[in-house]
């Protein structure tokens, strides 16, 4: 009986927690991403042409949108995870 009550309370608290979570920032606050989907696609294309992270970063900087090697890595990790 006590176990059932605790399980019911646990389920109730879980449902309240899910309802209280915000799915987006209501005020639109926070840092906006400078990386567009076009840049992401360009970086992926460069990587598929067997360029290194540093080369991709350098090419992007020459084309007017400077990004770091770590940003290139982040973009490619995001792309790889979406492929799996």
C-alpha positions in Angstrom: 0.0 0.0 0.0 2.8 2.4 0.9 4.7 1.5 -2.2 1.7 2.1 -4.4 1.1 5.5 -2.8 4.8 6.5 -3.3 4.7 5.3 -6.9 1.5 7.4 -7.5 3.2 10.5 -5.9 6.3 9.9 -8.0 4.3 9.8 -11.2 2.4 12.9 -10.2 5.6 14.8 -9.5 7.1 13.6 -12.8 4.1 14.9 -14.7 4.3 18.3 -12.9 7.9 18.5 -13.8 7.3 17.9 -17.4 4.6 20.6 -17.5 6.8 23.1 -15.7 9.7 22.8 -18.2 9.8 25.5 -20.8 10.4 24.3 -24.3 11.8 27.6 -25.5 13.1 30.9 -24.0 9.9 33.0 -23.7 11.7 36.3 -23.7 14.1 35.4 -26.6 17.0 36.2 -24.4 20.4 34.6 -24.8 23.2 34.5 -27.4 22.0 34.1 -30.9 23.7 31.7 -33.2 25.7 33.1 -36.1 26.0 29.8 -37.7 23.2 29.4 -40.4 22.2 26.2 -42.1 24.0 27.4 -45.2 27.3 27.7 -43.3 26.7 24.2 -41.8 26.1 22.7 -45.2 29.2 24.4 -46.6 31.3 23.1 -43.7 30.0 19.6 -44.2 30.8 19.8 -48.0 34.3 21.0 -47.3 34.8 18.1 -44.9 33.5 15.6 -47.4 36.2 17.0 -49.8 38.7 15.8 -47.1 39.7 19.2 -45.7 41.0 19.4 -42.2 39.3 21.4 -39.5 42.0 24.1 -39.7 41.6 24.3 -43.5 37.9 24.6 -43.3 38.2 27.3 -40.7 40.7 29.2 -43.0 38.5 28.8 -46.1 35.4 30.1 -44.2 37.4 33.1 -42.9 38.5 33.9 -46.5 34.9 33.8 -47.6 33.7 36.3 -44.9 32.4 34.2 -42.1 35.2 33.4 -39.7 34.7 30.4 -37.5 37.1 28.6 -35.3 38.3 25.0 -35.6 36.3 24.1 -32.5 33.2 25.5 -34.2 33.9 23.4 -37.3 34.2 20.4 -35.0 30.9 21.2 -33.2 29.1 21.6 -36.6 30.4 18.3 -37.8 29.6 16.5 -34.6 26.0 17.8 -34.9 25.8 16.7 -38.5 27.2 13.3 -37.7 24.7 12.8 -34.8 21.8 13.7 -37.1 23.0 11.1 -39.7 22.9 8.3 -37.2 
